[in-house]
Amino acid sequence: MKTKSQPQYLKLLSALTIFGMSLVGEVVFASPLPQNTVQESPQKLKTWRYSQFIMEVEKGNVKTVSIDYDLTTAIVTLKKKNSQNKQVTLVSDPDLINTLIGKNVDITVLSPNVSDEDKKYNPLQYSDFIKDVKNGNVEKVSLFADRSKALVTYKQKSEKSLVYLLSDRQLIQVLVDNNVDITVLPIINFNREER
């Protein structure tokens, strides 16, 4: 950890503790599901073993992974045209998000709580969000207190983007290391304070 980041990190830890959140718990971001990702119901999808899923990711055959908000299952869209989506049961793999981003796989989150208010913001895929943070394009991230989503403020854009959360233990550290201003907002005050 960078020495100059420690005060900001400690402030964040205090803010998370105030809102009943813990860094031991997992915090992650992602985005709305592309409209063509899940055409079939999960019961009709062919199931892959986790090892088969990772092998296809490593080969560069995976286009999009749509992950359940609770990180239990994912719908996999392949790059090959006319291929059927696959379903995979996820395991606790701390390197999964970095592996997917490293292979240029688009990551979306299947969020159960998409509101009409969410539709007012530009949707942002999790993979694009992480790339933008690492490229120094993100100025501020406003987390919902329930860890379900966040508003992203860019340095060069006036509009805000909305990204949905999943479980990425490294996210907070990535934000701190890239000097992103982090706020945690109670859900009831989210829209009032961030407009």
C-alpha positions in Angstrom: 0.0 0.0 0.0 1.3 3.5 -0.8 2.1 5.5 2.3 0.3 8.6 1.0 -2.9 6.6 0.5 -3.1 5.4 4.1 -5.0 8.4 5.5 -7.6 8.2 2.7 -7.8 4.4 3.3 -8.3 4.9 7.0 -11.1 7.5 6.3 -12.8 5.0 4.1 -12.5 2.3 6.7 -14.1 4.6 9.2 -16.9 5.5 6.7 -17.5 1.8 6.0 -17.7 1.0 9.6 -20.2 3.8 10.3 -22.5 2.4 7.6 -22.2 -1.1 8.9 -19.9 -2.3 6.1 -16.8 -4.3 6.5 -13.7 -4.6 4.3 -13.7 -8.2 5.3 -16.9 -8.5 3.4 -16.7 -8.2 -0.3 -17.4 -5.1 -2.5 -17.6 -5.2 -6.3 -19.0 -3.3 -9.2 -20.6 -4.3 -12.4 -23.3 -3.2 -14.8 -26.7 -3.9 -16.4 -27.1 -7.0 -18.6 -26.8 -6.5 -22.3 -30.2 -7.1 -23.9 -29.1 -10.0 -25.9 -27.1 -11.8 -23.2 -29.8 -14.0 -21.7 -32.3 -15.1 -24.2 -32.8 -18.6 -22.8 -34.0 -19.3 -19.3 -31.1 -20.6 -17.1 -32.9 -24.0 -16.9 -32.5 -24.5 -20.7 -28.8 -23.5 -20.9 -26.0 -26.0 -21.2 -24.0 -26.2 -18.0 -20.3 -25.9 -18.0 -17.8 -27.1 -15.3 -15.9 -24.2 -13.8 -12.6 -25.6 -15.2 -14.1 -25.7 -18.7 -15.3 -22.0 -18.3 -11.8 -20.9 -17.2 -10.2 -22.8 -20.1 -12.5 -21.1 -22.6 -11.7 -17.7 -21.1 -7.9 -18.4 -21.3 -8.3 -19.4 -25.0 -10.0 -16.0 -25.7 -13.3 -17.6 -26.7 -15.6 -15.8 -24.2 -17.2 -12.5 -25.1 -19.4 -11.6 -22.0 -19.9 -13.0 -18.5 -23.1 -12.0 -16.8 -22.7 -12.8 -13.1 -25.5 -13.2 -10.5 -25.2 -10.4 -7.9 -24.5 -13.1 -5.3 -21.6 -14.6 -7.3 -23.1 -18.1 -7.4 -23.7 -18.5 -11.1 -22.9 -16.8 -14.4 -24.2 -16.8 -18.0 -21.4 -17.1 -20.5 -21.7 -15.6 -24.0 -19.1 -16.9 -26.5 -17.5 -14.9 -29.3 -18.5 -17.6 -31.9 -21.6 -16.6 -33.8 -24.8 -18.7 -33.3 -23.4 -20.4 -30.2 -25.7 -21.0 -27.3 -25.1 -19.2 -24.0 -23.7 -21.5 -21.2 -24.3 -21.5 -17.5 -21.5 -22.0 -14.9 -21.6 -22.4 -11.2 -18.9 -20.1 -9.8 -16.4 -21.0 -7.1 -14.7 -18.7 -4.7 -11.9 -17.6 -7.0 -10.1 -14.3 -6.0 -8.5 -14.0 -9.4 -11.7 -14.4 -11.5 -12.4 -10.7 -12.1 -8.7 -9.9 -13.0 -8.6 -13.0 -15.3 -11.7 -11.9 -17.1 -10.6 -8.3 -17.5 -7.1 -9.5 -18.6 -8.7 -11.5 -21.4 -11.0 -8.5 -22.4 -14.2 -10.2 -21.3 -17.1 -7.9 -20.7 -18.5 -8.4 -17.2 -22.1 -7.6 -16.3 -24.0 -8.1 -13.1 -27.5 -9.6 -13.0 -28.9 -7.3 -10.3 -32.2 -8.1 -8.7 -32.8 -4.4 -7.7 -32.8 -2.3 -10.9 -35.0 0.7 -10.3 -36.5 3.3 -12.7 -34.1 5.8 -11.1 -31.1 3.7 -12.3 -32.3 4.1 -15.9 -31.6 7.9 -15.7 -27.8 7.2 -15.6 -25.5 5.9 -18.3 -25.0 2.2 -17.7 -21.4 1.0 -17.2 -20.0 -2.5 -17.4 -17.8 -3.5 -14.6 -14.9 -4.4 -16.8 -15.0 -0.9 -18.4 -15.2 0.7 -15.0 -12.1 -1.1 -13.7 -10.2 -0.2 -16.9 -11.3 3.5 -16.6 -10.1 3.5 -12.9 -6.7 2.1 -13.8 -6.3 4.5 -16.7 -6.9 7.5 -14.3 -10.2 8.6 -15.9 -12.4 8.3 -12.8 -12.6 11.1 -10.3 -15.2 9.9 -7.8 -17.2 6.8 -6.9 -20.3 7.1 -4.7 -21.2 3.7 -3.3 -24.7 2.9 -2.1 -24.6 1.8 1.5 -26.1 -1.6 0.6 -23.2 -2.2 -1.8 -25.5 -2.9 -4.7 -24.3 -0.2 -7.1 -22.4 3.1 -7.4 -22.4 6.3 -9.3 -19.2 7.0 -11.2 -18.0 10.6 -11.9 -15.4 10.9 -14.6 -12.7 13.6 -14.8 -13.6 14.6 -18.4 -17.4 13.9 -18.5 -20.2 15.9 -17.0 -22.7 13.0 -16.8 -22.5 10.2 -14.2 -22.5 6.5 -15.0 -24.1 3.8 -12.9 -22.2 0.5 -12.2 -23.7 -2.5 -10.4 -21.7 -4.2 -7.6 -20.6 -7.7 -7.1 -17.9 -9.2 -4.9 -14.3 -8.0 -5.6 -12.1 -7.9 -2.5 -9.6 -5.8 -4.3 -11.9 -3.0 -5.5 -11.5 -0.6 -2.6 -7.7 -0.9 -2.8 -7.7 -0.3 -6.6 -9.8 2.8 -6.1 -7.5 4.1 -3.3 -4.3 3.3 -5.3 -5.7 5.3 -8.3 -6.6 8.3 -6.1 -10.3 8.0 -6.7 -12.5 9.9 -4.2 -14.8 7.4 -2.5 -18.0 8.2 -0.7 -20.6 5.9 0.9 -24.1 7.2 0.8 -27.2 5.9 2.6 -29.7 4.7 0.1 -32.4 7.2 1.2 -30.1 10.1 0.5 -28.5 8.8 -2.6 -30.5 10.7 -5.2 -30.8 13.9 -3.2 -27.1 14.3 -2.6 -25.6 13.1 -5.9 -27.6 15.0 -8.6 
